[in-house]
């Protein structure tokens, strides 16, 4: 005896076309990446966009726990974040990624992943000079490095390869957080991502 199949009718739901994108903010520690990302996230949410912010410190704690700060581990961390960002963005989420990502080849691998999947990707270089970052020293990293308590600080005693052709370069020391977030917002509008 064959089991009866339950047939249900589900009306088609007309959904508004939602475009996701990854917005990667790269720059030195204390450059202002996360502050700008949170400001932009608030603005995008107020406009009705689905937004996720992948904070580098939180990713290190949960997704990349156990990784160190060797070049290989940093590359692995960036690739994991890139994978999650693309997955979310391909499902209509605006994904803000304020993560240092110090190596050009790591960032390029993330960009290529997005290109292969047809997912929009925007690279923003928060190009705050190291002197300004060390004055801000939000997490006390520059002070610890100067005191010899830590080593491998990006941009001081570990390399940071600046993006040669970012989609947007922000000099956060010359404008407010709101102005910086507005510049990224404008770029997203120009790219048809709003």
Legacy VTK file of the C-alpha trace (Angstrom):
# vtk DataFile Version 3.0
C-alpha trace
ASCII
DATASET POLYDATA
POINTS 194 float
0.000 0.000 0.000
1.403 3.360 -0.990
1.350 6.180 1.493
-0.853 9.073 0.527
1.044 12.229 -0.263
-0.206 15.391 1.312
-0.453 18.115 -1.256
-0.482 21.683 -0.047
-0.890 24.856 -1.977
1.534 27.636 -1.231
0.855 30.925 -2.973
3.882 32.552 -4.540
5.283 35.242 -2.344
6.493 38.279 -4.166
9.695 39.321 -2.417
11.478 42.554 -3.039
14.820 41.974 -4.745
17.429 42.362 -2.040
21.058 42.864 -2.967
23.618 41.761 -0.458
27.243 42.837 -0.465
30.410 42.520 1.536
31.978 45.807 2.586
35.484 45.075 3.874
37.133 47.872 5.852
40.876 47.270 6.057
43.451 49.387 7.867
45.831 49.496 10.800
44.800 48.810 14.408
42.899 51.851 15.775
42.396 53.269 12.273
38.659 53.641 12.914
37.391 50.642 10.916
34.973 49.301 13.524
33.688 52.726 14.545
32.889 53.572 10.913
31.303 50.131 10.386
28.965 50.558 13.375
27.940 54.028 12.177
27.244 52.696 8.684
25.382 49.664 10.069
23.025 51.940 11.987
22.294 53.995 8.907
21.698 50.936 6.713
19.416 49.318 9.297
17.420 52.535 9.591
16.855 52.317 5.823
15.532 48.772 6.179
18.576 46.786 5.049
19.537 43.457 6.589
22.982 44.054 8.098
25.574 41.927 9.867
28.855 43.196 11.259
31.691 40.662 11.481
33.947 42.136 14.161
37.528 40.878 13.954
37.898 40.414 17.714
34.679 38.398 17.944
35.684 36.245 14.982
39.048 35.560 16.638
37.270 34.468 19.803
34.662 32.196 18.229
35.366 31.234 14.607
39.155 31.426 14.623
39.933 30.452 18.210
43.290 28.728 18.340
44.814 30.646 15.461
47.902 32.702 16.185
49.327 35.688 14.356
51.730 34.029 11.939
51.285 34.954 8.288
49.649 31.562 7.652
47.235 31.920 10.588
46.324 35.464 9.608
45.619 34.248 6.063
43.423 31.419 7.390
41.519 33.862 9.608
40.850 36.211 6.685
39.687 33.326 4.461
37.258 32.114 7.131
35.821 35.578 7.520
35.626 35.951 3.734
33.711 32.684 3.439
31.145 33.682 6.061
30.817 37.185 4.596
30.191 35.865 1.080
27.658 33.343 2.363
25.681 36.052 4.146
26.020 38.567 1.306
24.835 36.032 -1.272
21.647 35.779 0.794
20.829 39.472 0.681
22.720 40.734 3.733
24.935 43.812 3.800
28.007 42.432 5.578
30.378 44.934 7.167
33.829 43.508 7.868
36.131 45.840 9.864
39.138 43.511 9.842
42.809 44.461 9.369
43.576 41.730 6.783
47.202 42.901 6.467
48.241 40.920 3.385
47.244 41.819 -0.170
47.091 38.191 -1.334
44.631 37.304 1.454
42.350 40.196 0.553
42.605 39.327 -3.149
41.597 35.713 -2.433
38.465 36.982 -0.666
37.664 39.316 -3.574
38.060 36.434 -6.050
35.747 34.199 -3.981
33.078 36.891 -4.237
33.686 37.322 -7.984
33.359 33.564 -8.591
30.034 33.539 -6.753
28.796 36.760 -8.367
28.519 38.477 -4.990
29.241 42.230 -4.718
32.415 43.083 -2.813
33.652 46.536 -1.829
37.085 47.192 -0.345
37.471 50.300 1.802
40.930 51.294 2.978
40.730 53.260 6.207
44.091 54.887 5.566
44.766 56.438 8.953
48.527 57.031 9.469
50.266 54.879 12.081
51.124 58.003 14.102
47.430 58.847 14.479
46.530 55.219 15.224
49.165 55.035 17.964
47.743 58.205 19.547
44.228 56.749 19.511
45.502 53.343 20.701
41.962 52.153 21.444
43.065 48.746 22.763
46.433 49.784 24.183
48.303 47.693 21.606
50.763 50.387 20.577
51.668 51.074 24.213
52.172 47.353 24.850
54.353 47.035 21.758
56.434 50.053 22.767
56.893 48.551 26.256
58.038 45.242 24.733
55.002 43.371 26.079
53.842 42.241 22.631
55.385 41.858 19.206
53.962 41.382 15.732
51.835 44.531 15.793
50.546 45.191 12.298
52.077 48.302 10.789
54.786 48.573 13.468
56.854 45.398 13.646
54.712 43.264 11.335
53.854 44.256 7.747
50.684 45.898 6.519
50.357 45.852 2.734
48.193 48.818 1.812
45.614 48.235 -0.913
46.870 49.682 -4.185
43.442 50.178 -5.741
40.726 50.077 -3.069
37.188 50.950 -4.068
37.352 53.795 -1.528
40.118 55.310 0.572
39.137 57.097 3.782
41.485 59.315 5.777
39.581 59.183 9.039
41.836 61.721 10.715
40.491 64.383 8.331
36.753 63.818 8.776
34.129 62.784 11.303
32.912 59.217 11.727
29.592 60.293 10.219
31.355 61.727 7.166
33.387 58.550 6.750
30.280 56.348 6.968
28.482 58.679 4.542
31.312 58.258 2.013
30.897 54.476 2.106
27.113 54.850 1.887
27.494 57.070 -1.183
29.740 54.484 -2.841
27.186 51.741 -2.170
24.534 53.902 -3.804
26.750 54.507 -6.842
27.272 50.738 -7.156
23.514 50.067 -7.030
23.778 48.274 -3.690
21.195 50.297 -1.737
LINES 1 195
194 0 1 2 3 4 5 6 7 8 9 10 11 12 13 14 15 16 17 18 19 20 21 22 23 24 25 26 27 28 29 30 31 32 33 34 35 36 37 38 39 40 41 42 43 44 45 46 47 48 49 50 51 52 53 54 55 56 57 58 59 60 61 62 63 64 65 66 67 68 69 70 71 72 73 74 75 76 77 78 79 80 81 82 83 84 85 86 87 88 89 90 91 92 93 94 95 96 97 98 99 100 101 102 103 104 105 106 107 108 109 110 111 112 113 114 115 116 117 118 119 120 121 122 123 124 125 126 127 128 129 130 131 132 133 134 135 136 137 138 139 140 141 142 143 144 145 146 147 148 149 150 151 152 153 154 155 156 157 158 159 160 161 162 163 164 165 166 167 168 169 170 171 172 173 174 175 176 177 178 179 180 181 182 183 184 185 186 187 188 189 190 191 192 193
